[in-house]
Amino acid sequence: MASETSDFHPINRRERHSPQERRAQIASEASTLIAKYGSYGFSMQTLADAVRLTLPGLRHYVKNREELLALVIQTFYDDSVDSIYVRIPGQDDANDKGMLSLPRSLRLIVERNTARPQLVTVFMRLAIEAEDPNHPAHEFYAKRHHTVITNLMAHSWRVPEPYQDPQRLRDLIVTAFFAMDGVQIQAMTNPDESLTQLWNRADGILFPSPMWDGYR
């Protein structure tokens, strides 16, 4: 006689998640769809199916596409991408004066982004779409440049003497920021070199030897 124990699993049993877990799941599945199809290239029903919710169930968490994109940005970018420039990687390597290596910190950002190519794809795709003032992500990207540069300039960097001048340092950081965005776009379309390989090329131009040999 078959055992009437916990081996039985109802076919359509609904998965139970806390609201926070469900929102994280929705953001994750949405980022996958955005990476493939863009912000408007998939239906809300497709997303509902991906997270095993009915359409009304999905709208309990995100009422429309605008709220969905805001959730994706809040989940992955407010707390993950641009905050990298607030919580700078490489702080464990600061010298006894608390000064950081700019080339090393930027390299660690690239390594972190290399490990999550889908999020980089989503971020760059949204950046292009957000040029439209009516796009839900427009304000986020419009403020991004100022936020990133301000946060980077707020840190103490050990740099060669010419870059101890605040304006020259700012110019270098702005150029490195632009280069990183460009490298990320190239990595999405260049089949021959990885993001890390492309950044190594930029690093050699931005921080050339012998000037930067003692500052890495």
C-alpha positions as CSV (number, residue, x, y, z in Angstrom):
1,M,0.0,0.0,0.0
2,A,1.3,3.4,-1.0
3,S,2.5,5.6,1.9
4,E,0.2,8.6,2.5
5,T,3.1,11.0,3.5
6,S,4.6,14.3,2.3
7,D,5.7,12.8,-1.0
8,F,2.4,14.1,-2.5
9,H,2.8,17.6,-4.2
10,P,-0.3,19.3,-5.7
11,I,0.3,20.1,-9.3
12,N,-0.7,23.8,-9.2
13,R,0.3,24.6,-5.7
14,R,1.0,28.4,-5.4
15,E,4.5,29.3,-4.3
16,R,4.5,31.3,-1.1
17,H,6.8,34.4,-1.0
18,S,7.0,37.4,1.2
19,P,6.2,40.7,-0.5
20,Q,9.9,41.5,-0.5
21,E,10.8,38.2,-2.1
22,R,8.1,38.5,-4.7
23,R,9.2,42.0,-5.7
24,A,12.8,40.8,-6.0
25,Q,11.6,37.9,-8.2
26,I,9.6,40.3,-10.4
27,A,12.6,42.6,-10.8
28,S,14.9,39.7,-11.7
29,E,12.6,38.3,-14.3
30,A,11.9,41.8,-15.7
31,S,15.6,42.4,-16.1
32,T,15.9,39.2,-18.1
33,L,13.1,40.3,-20.4
34,I,14.4,43.9,-20.7
35,A,17.8,42.5,-21.7
36,K,16.2,40.5,-24.5
37,Y,13.4,42.7,-25.7
38,G,13.8,46.2,-24.3
39,S,11.5,48.0,-21.9
40,Y,8.4,47.8,-24.1
41,G,9.2,44.6,-26.1
42,F,7.3,42.2,-23.8
43,S,3.8,42.1,-22.4
44,M,3.0,42.3,-18.7
45,Q,1.2,38.9,-19.2
46,T,4.6,37.4,-20.2
47,L,6.1,38.7,-17.0
48,A,3.2,37.4,-15.0
49,D,3.7,34.0,-16.5
50,A,7.4,34.1,-15.8
51,V,6.8,34.7,-12.1
52,R,3.8,32.4,-11.9
53,L,1.3,35.0,-11.1
54,T,-2.0,36.0,-12.7
55,L,-2.0,39.4,-14.4
56,P,-4.1,40.9,-11.5
57,G,-1.7,39.3,-9.1
58,L,1.3,40.9,-10.8
59,R,-0.5,44.3,-10.7
60,H,-0.8,43.9,-7.0
61,Y,3.0,44.6,-6.9
62,V,3.5,46.8,-10.0
63,K,0.4,48.5,-11.4
64,N,1.9,49.3,-14.8
65,R,5.1,49.3,-16.8
66,E,6.3,52.5,-15.3
67,E,6.2,51.1,-11.8
68,L,7.9,48.0,-13.1
69,L,10.9,49.9,-14.5
70,A,11.1,52.0,-11.3
71,L,11.3,48.7,-9.4
72,V,14.1,47.3,-11.6
73,I,16.1,50.5,-11.2
74,Q,15.5,50.6,-7.5
75,T,16.4,47.0,-7.0
76,F,19.5,46.8,-9.2
77,Y,20.8,50.3,-9.8
78,D,20.0,52.5,-6.9
79,D,21.5,49.8,-4.7
80,S,23.9,48.1,-7.0
81,V,25.4,49.9,-10.0
82,D,25.9,53.6,-9.1
83,S,26.3,52.8,-5.4
84,I,29.5,51.1,-6.5
85,Y,30.8,54.6,-6.7
86,V,29.7,55.3,-3.2
87,R,31.0,52.1,-1.6
88,I,34.2,52.1,-3.7
89,P,35.8,48.7,-4.1
90,G,39.4,48.4,-3.0
91,Q,39.0,50.3,0.3
92,D,40.8,47.5,2.1
93,D,43.9,48.5,0.1
94,A,43.8,52.2,1.3
95,N,47.1,53.4,2.6
96,D,47.6,54.7,6.1
97,K,46.1,58.0,5.2
98,G,43.0,56.4,3.8
99,M,43.9,57.1,0.2
100,L,42.7,54.7,-2.5
101,S,44.2,53.6,-5.8
102,L,42.0,54.9,-8.6
103,P,43.2,52.4,-11.3
104,R,42.6,49.5,-8.9
105,S,39.1,50.7,-7.8
106,L,38.0,51.1,-11.4
107,R,39.4,47.7,-12.3
108,L,37.4,46.1,-9.5
109,I,34.3,47.8,-10.8
110,V,34.9,46.3,-14.2
111,E,35.5,42.9,-12.6
112,R,32.2,43.2,-10.7
113,N,30.3,44.1,-13.9
114,T,32.0,41.3,-15.8
115,A,30.4,38.9,-13.4
116,R,26.9,40.2,-14.2
117,P,26.7,40.8,-17.9
118,Q,22.9,40.7,-18.0
119,L,22.6,43.7,-15.6
120,V,25.1,45.6,-17.6
121,T,23.0,45.0,-20.8
122,V,19.9,46.1,-19.0
123,F,21.6,49.2,-17.7
124,M,22.9,50.3,-21.1
125,R,19.7,49.5,-22.9
126,L,17.7,51.6,-20.4
127,A,20.3,54.4,-20.7
128,I,19.5,54.7,-24.4
129,E,15.7,54.4,-24.0
130,A,15.8,57.0,-21.2
131,E,16.8,59.8,-23.5
132,D,13.0,60.2,-24.0
133,P,11.9,62.6,-21.3
134,N,8.7,60.5,-20.8
135,H,10.6,57.3,-20.1
136,P,10.3,56.2,-16.4
137,A,14.1,56.0,-16.1
138,H,14.8,59.5,-17.6
139,E,15.3,61.3,-14.3
140,F,17.5,58.5,-12.9
141,Y,19.9,58.7,-15.9
142,A,19.7,62.5,-16.1
143,K,21.1,62.7,-12.6
144,R,23.5,59.8,-12.9
145,H,26.5,61.8,-14.3
146,H,26.5,64.4,-11.6
147,T,25.9,61.8,-8.9
148,V,28.8,59.5,-10.0
149,I,31.3,62.3,-10.5
150,T,30.4,63.9,-7.2
151,N,30.8,60.6,-5.3
152,L,34.1,59.8,-6.9
153,M,35.5,63.2,-6.2
154,A,34.5,62.9,-2.6
155,H,37.1,60.1,-2.0
156,S,40.8,60.5,-1.3
157,W,42.9,59.1,-4.2
158,R,46.7,58.5,-4.2
159,V,47.6,59.9,-7.6
160,P,50.8,61.3,-9.3
161,E,51.6,64.9,-8.6
162,P,50.0,66.4,-11.7
163,Y,46.6,65.0,-10.7
164,Q,46.7,66.4,-7.2
165,D,45.3,69.4,-8.8
166,P,41.5,69.0,-8.2
167,Q,40.5,70.1,-11.7
168,R,42.9,67.8,-13.4
169,L,41.7,64.9,-11.2
170,R,38.1,65.7,-12.0
171,D,38.9,65.8,-15.7
172,L,40.6,62.3,-15.4
173,I,37.7,60.9,-13.5
174,V,35.1,62.2,-16.0
175,T,37.2,60.7,-18.8
176,A,37.5,57.4,-17.0
177,F,33.7,57.4,-16.4
178,F,33.0,58.0,-20.1
179,A,35.5,55.3,-21.1
180,M,33.8,52.8,-18.8
181,D,30.4,53.4,-20.4
182,G,32.0,53.1,-23.8
183,V,33.8,49.9,-22.9
184,Q,30.6,48.3,-21.6
185,I,28.8,49.1,-24.9
186,Q,31.7,47.7,-26.9
187,A,31.7,44.5,-24.8
188,M,28.0,44.0,-25.8
189,T,28.8,44.1,-29.5
190,N,32.5,43.0,-29.8
191,P,32.8,39.2,-30.1
192,D,36.6,39.2,-29.9
193,E,37.4,40.9,-26.6
194,S,35.8,40.7,-23.1
195,L,34.9,43.6,-20.9
196,T,38.0,43.0,-18.9
197,Q,40.2,42.9,-22.0
198,L,38.7,46.1,-23.4
199,W,39.1,47.9,-20.0
200,N,42.8,46.8,-19.9
201,R,43.3,48.8,-23.1
202,A,41.6,51.9,-21.7
203,D,43.6,51.5,-18.4
204,G,46.9,51.7,-20.3
205,I,45.8,55.0,-21.9
206,L,44.3,56.5,-18.8
207,F,47.0,55.4,-16.3
208,P,50.2,55.0,-18.4
209,S,53.6,53.8,-17.2
210,P,55.8,55.0,-15.7
211,M,53.8,57.8,-14.2
212,W,51.2,55.5,-12.6
213,D,53.4,52.5,-11.7
214,G,53.5,53.4,-8.0
215,Y,49.8,54.2,-7.8
216,R,48.2,51.0,-8.8
